[in-house]
C-alpha cells in the first residue's frame, strides 16, 4: 500500500531487477504500478508491492509509450 507518497517498490530492490526476457534494466512507473522494460516493450505489474516478473503476466507497451 502506498503511504505518504513513498514508492510501492523498494528502490534498493529496483536496481537488482532486470527484464527476464532481455536481461535489460527496468524502470518503475509509479502511476501505473508497473516495471517497464523499454528493450522488450513490456510492462510487468507490481501487485501489493511485489513485482511480477513473468513474461506471461506482462502487457505489451504501445510504441512511444515510454
N, C-alpha and C positions, 0 to 999 in steps of 0.2 A: 504494500500500500504506500502511496506517495504521501509523505508528511513534511510539511514545511518547505516545499519546493525542492526537496532532496531527490536525486535520481532514484528510480526503481532498481537500477542495476548498480552494483558496487563498482565504482570507477577503477579500482585496483584490479578487478576481475576482467574488465573490458580490454585491458592491454594484453591479456593472455588468450583471449578468444580469437579464433580465426574461422573463416568460412570452411566448412568441411569439404566443400566441392573444389575450391581453388586454393585453399590454404592462405588466402589473402586476408588482409585486415578487414574488420567490420566496423561500422560507425553506428553509434546509438542514436536513434531518433526518439527522443523522449515524448514527443507529441503523439506519435503512433504506437509507442511501446514496441519498437522493433529494432533489430540489429540488421543493418543494411550492408550487403556485400556488393559494392559497385562493380567489381570484376565479374561476378556471376549474374548480376541483375536479379538478385534475390533478397527478400526481406524475411528474416527469421523472427517469429513472435517472441515476446517476453511476457510470460504469464506469472502473475504474483511474484514478480522479481526474479523469475528463473528463465534464462534464455533457453529456448527450444531450438537447438542447433541440428535439426534434422531437415534434410533437403525435402522430404515428403511433407513437412509441415510449413515450409517456406512458401511465400507467394512471389510471383514474378513482379518485378517493378516495371513501370512503364518507362519508355525512352525519355530521358531528360528529367525523370522524377527526382533523381538525387544529383 
